[in-house]
Amino acid sequence: MNHYIYSIMPVSSDEDYYEKRAGLSSAAEEFNLSVHFPLDRGLPETGKEFDLARVVSELKQAALVIADLSLERPSCYYELGLAQALGAQVALIARSGTNIHQAFGRNSVTEFRNLPEYPSVVRRILLDARLEA
């Protein structure tokens, strides 16, 4: 089994991105998992296409996909749709009060109220996912 979580989350539009990223990484380490943040390898160069084949491969290989739908970003919904269509194990998370749009599992979003609560909510998701070692 691959030991990483594929993270779908708002980046440049989320002022809390770095704190959420740290909380997600910290919780994942407790389960001997790393976190794959797709934008760590950068955006496509001007004129180059988004590498759909690579994203599909990474989603298929992930132990779990965690999609943070806070801020209602279309790109997050796009990646979520890919993950769900590929049959990946997906967990949805969002800040309390976020309007969740059309997505499979929209009634089972795990909510967090504030940043200090974020890591514990991620831990609960990881416990519920029952990932095989």
PEMO-V14011 format. One record per backbone hydrogen bond with DSSP energy under -1.0 kcal/mol. CO is the residue of the C=O (numbers start at 0). NH is the residue of the N-H. If there is no record, write none. Layout:
CO | NH
CO | NH
This chain:
2 | 33
3 | 62
4 | 35
5 | 65
7 | 67
10 | 13
13 | 16
15 | 19
16 | 20
17 | 21
18 | 22
19 | 23
20 | 24
21 | 25
22 | 26
23 | 27
24 | 28
25 | 29
27 | 30
27 | 32
28 | 31
33 | 4
35 | 6
36 | 39
37 | 40
38 | 41
44 | 47
49 | 51
50 | 54
51 | 55
52 | 56
53 | 57
54 | 58
55 | 59
56 | 60
63 | 5
64 | 90
65 | 7
66 | 92
68 | 71
72 | 76
73 | 77
74 | 78
75 | 79
76 | 80
77 | 81
78 | 82
79 | 83
80 | 84
81 | 85
82 | 87
83 | 86
88 | 64
90 | 66
91 | 109
92 | 68
93 | 111
94 | 97
102 | 105
104 | 107
109 | 93
111 | 95
116 | 120
117 | 121
118 | 122
119 | 123
120 | 124
121 | 125
122 | 126
123 | 127
124 | 128
